[in-house]
Amino acid sequence: MDEKVLVSQLKNSRTQETAFRSLMTAYKERLYWHIRKMVLNHEDADDVLQNTFIKVFKNIHKFNEDSKLFTWIYRIATNEAITFINKKAKVKNVELSELQSEMASNLESDNHFNGDQIQLILQKAIVTLPHKQQLVFNMKYFDEMKYDEMSEILDTSVGALKASYFHAVKKIEKYIKTH
């Protein structure tokens, strides 16, 4: 479906419900995996995805169409996941890095994680990265996103993103060699 038509239908109270179902069908899986790479847990990813769609539904009238709809939704999903992780760390009264290490360790017992040992080591390496490098690495490596799209979502220059990705790759390579 054409994005402008979809946005128009989402903003129209008579067509909003049907358009929203179409939107969810189109973006649900991609957003789930983006969120899942950040929160690492299936149930948490489902919760964050649900919160993302609720925010999109409530705020669609604020979408000004300066960017693509998916970019706008992706930014909401990213912010919701970051907020979720920060709240979880605060509730557990632990540092963010400690929480992320714990989350990576829990992957081994997660019934919804179907990766092999190499994927597990990669996930553990990713959580050792600074938060921004994690985001950039996941978006570039797993989501195969272009730098200009990432720049729009993260509101950062392309040059800074390329540098973050480069440093992330080097740190991951070093981690993998030592584990």
N, C-alpha and C positions, 0 to 999 in steps of 0.2 A: 504494500500500500504506500502511496505517496505520503511523505512525511507532513507536508503542509496540509493535506486533506485530513490526516490523522489528528494533527494538532487542532485543526478547526473543529473536528468532531468531538475531541476531548473537552474543548471549551464550550461546547453547546450542550445544555442540560438535557435536550431530547435524545442526543446520540452519545452522550458521555459514557454511559454504562457499557454499551456494546463496543465502543472504541477502546475503552479501558481494558476490556477482556482481550481485544486484539493486541493491544500494547503489551499486556502481560505475557501472552502467548509468544509474541515476537522476541521479547527481551529476557524473559524469566531465566532461562538456562544460562545464558551468557553472564547475566548479573550474579546469579547464584555462584558460579565458579569464581568470578572476580572476588566476591565477598568471602567465599570459602577459603581462598588462598590467604586472606587476611586474618580471619578468625579461626581457621583450621578445624573447626568442629561443625558437623552437619546440622545439629539442632540450633546452634548459635547462628549459622549461616541462614537457616530458614527464618529465624526470628528477625535478623537484620534485613533480609530480603523483604519480608512482610512490612517492616517499618519503612523501608525504602518506597515500596509501592503506595503505602498510606500517605507518605509525604508527597509523592508525585501527584496522587489524586487530589489531595488538599491544596496543592500549590500550583496546579497546572495553569491557572489563570495568571500567575506571576511569571510564567515562562514567556520571555519577550522575543524569542526566535532569533536572537543574535548568534546563537550556536545551534548545532544540530540537537534534536531532541534526545538522541541516545547519549550524546556528550553531557547534556544537562542531567539526565537520569544517572549516568555513570558517576558524575560528581556527587550527586546525592548519596548514592550507594557507598562510595568511598568515604564520605564524611560520616555516614551512619555507622559503618564498620569501625572507623577510628574512634568515634564516640563510644561505641559498644565496648571496645577493647579498653579504653581509658577508664570507663565506669567499672568494668570487671576488675581491673587492677586496683582501683580505689576501694571497692567493696572487699577485696581480699587483702587489702592493705599491703600490697607488694609493688615493687618497681615494675614498670612496663616490660623491661628486658627479662625479668624473672618470670613474669606471667607468660611471655611468649616462649621461653624455654620450656616451661611446664606444658604449654599447649602443644608444642612440637613433640615432646616426650609422650604425650597422651595419644598421639596419632597411631602408635603401635597397637593400642588396644581399641581403637575406633573401628567399629564394624563397617562404617561407611568409607573408610580409607582403603582403597584397593591397590595402592602402590607397592612396588617392590622395595628392597633394601636401598637401592640407589636413590629412588624417589624420596625415601625417608631421610636419607643423609642430606639430599638437596634441600628438603624442607627445613631440616635442622640448621643447615648453613644459612638459609634465607633469614631465619629469625634472629641470627646473630648480627645482621646488618642494621644500620640506623634505619628508622622508620621510613624516611623518604626513599632511601635506596631500595628498601623492600618493595615499596609501591612501584617504583620505576622498573625494577627488575621484573616483577610479576606482570606488569602491563606490557613490557617489551617482549620478554621471553615467552610467557605463556599465552598472553592475549594477542601477541603479534601486532600490537598497536604502533602506529606511526608516531614519530616524535611530535609532529604538529598537533595531533589529536591529544596526546598526553599533555602537551603544553597548555592546551585549552582547558582540560580537565583539572590539572594541578596548578594552573595559573603560574607557570614557571617558564623561563626561556628554554628554547630548544638546546642551546649550548650547555646550560646547567643540567638538563636531563641527560644529554650524552655523557657528560662527565660523571654524573651519578651512576649511570648504567655501567660505564667503564670500571669505576671503582668497585661497584657491586660484584661484577664478574670476577675481578681480581681477588676480592675477599672470598668469594664462594670457591674459586679454584684452590686457594690456599687452604680453606677449611676442608675441602674434599681430600686434598693430598695428605692432610694430617689425621684423617679419620678413616 
